[in-house]
Structures are given as structure tokens and as C-alpha cells.
Amino acid sequence: MKDRFTNEYIALTAGFALVVSGVLIVVLKDPKPVVLGWIFGSLIAMAMFKLMYFTLLRALDKPEAQAARYTGIHYLLRFILYAVVLIVAAKAEYLSLVGTFFGLLSVKYVILLRNMFDYLRSKKGGGF
């Protein structure tokens, strides 16, 4: 099944991650741990976004009670994976915990920015 919605957001997030990585390289004195943390967090965020999509697709085929249990379990699993990622970033000297944390939020940044631009474009009559 072709999924333009999530694939589009993942592509936008990848581009956003590259732009932010470039800015971090230029701005910071020692950018390697922060950039690696940012990229690591962004990749995990994109994978989790796709996993959430697959979870919701599968939940739609189940009865209501079973779907609620299924999505709850998968939410807990994603939450545990986020914790593992942050623990790995905290333990690894070559990754910045702060960079990883903000990288994990990268899909959310892209969704908010995209919606903001769409809103502004609609307010100006399409000419943004």
C-alpha cells in the first residue's frame, strides 16, 4: 500500500534533519556528538512514526476492545524503545543526550511547521 502521508512527513523530516545538522556543524565548536545525537534521534523518530502508522492500520481491522488493547501495548513498547534510545545516548560518549532528545522530537517539529505554513498560506489566499 502506498502511503504518501507518512512518507511525505518522513522525507520532510530527513531534509529538516540534514539542514539542522548543517547549521549545528557551522555554529558549534565541537559539533560531532550533538550532530550524531540529532541524527540518531531523528532516525529513531522517523522509524517510530512509521511504526505508529502500521499500528493504527492494524488496529482498524480489529474489534474495538481488541484494538484498544493492541494500540495500548504498542504505545507502551514505543515508550520503552524511546527510553532505551535515551539511555543509550546517555551512556555513549559519542552521542549527545540533548541532541538525541531534540532529534526524537524532529517529526513533531516538521508536523507543526508544515501545518503552520499551510495555515499561513491559506490566510494569505494561497500566495505564501
N, C-alpha and C positions, 0 to 999 in steps of 0.2 A: 504494500500500500504506500502510495506516495504521500508524504506528509510535508507540505510546503510550510505550514505554520511553524512547527518546531525547528525544521531545518533552516528556515529563514532566520529565526532568532539565534540559532547556534552559529550560523555564518556571521551574523552581525556581532555576536559576542566574540568570535575569533578575531574579527577585524578590530574590534574595540580593545581586545587584549593585546594585540600587536601594537596598536597606537599607544596605549598606556605604557607598554614595555619600552617603546622607543623614548617616550617622554621620561620615564624613570632612568633610563641609561644616560640621557643627557643631563638630567637635573642632579642625580645623586653622586656622591663621591665614590662610594663602594656599592654599585647597583646590583652586583651578581646575586646575593641572597634574596634581595627584595624582588628582583625580576623573576628569579626561579620560583619563589613562593607565589608570586602573582600568576605566573603561567600554570603552575601546579594547581592552584586553587581554581583558576578559570577552567582548566580541562576537567577537573572533577565536577565543577558546577554544570558544565555542558553535558557531561555524562549523566548526572543526576536529573537534569531537566528532561533528557530523553527517557530515562527510566520512569520518571513520573508520568510522562505521556503514555508509555506502554502499560503502566499500572492502571491508569484511568481507562484505557481502551479495553483491557481485560475485565475490569470491574463492571463495565457497561453490559457485559454478557451474562452477568451473574444476578441472582435474586438480590433484593435489597439488603437483607441481613448478611448474606454471604459477601456481598460487595463491600459493605461497611467493615466487616472483619478483615477482608482481603486488603483494602486500602489502608486500614489501621496498622496491620502487620508490616506492610511495605513502607509506610511512613516511619515506623519505628526502625526498620532496617536502614533506611536512608539516613535517619538521625544518627544511628550508631556509626555508619560509614563517615558522616561528617566529623564525628568525634574522633574516629581513628585517623582521619586526614589531619586534623588539628594536632593530635598527639604526635604523629609522625613529624609534622612541621616543627613542633616544639622541641623534639628530640634531635632532629637533624640540624647540624651546624650550617649546612649549605643552603637551608631554606629559612626564610624569614616568616615567623608566625604571623606578624601583622600583614605581610604581603599575601600570605596564603588566606588569611581571614577575608581580606578585601577581594581577593580573587574568587573566593567562594560566593561572593555577592555579585559577581560580574553579570550574570544573566539578569538579575534583578535590576541592575543599573541600565542595561540595554532595554529591557521592557519599559522601564519608566521613561527613559529618554525617547524611545520610539513613540510612546503614547503622548508625551509632551509635544514632540514635533508634529504629530498628526493633529493634535488639538489646536496648536498654533496655526497650522496650515488651514484647518477648517475655519478658524476665526477670521483669517485674512482673505477668505474666499478662494483658497487654493494656490495662491501665489506666495509661497514661502521659500 
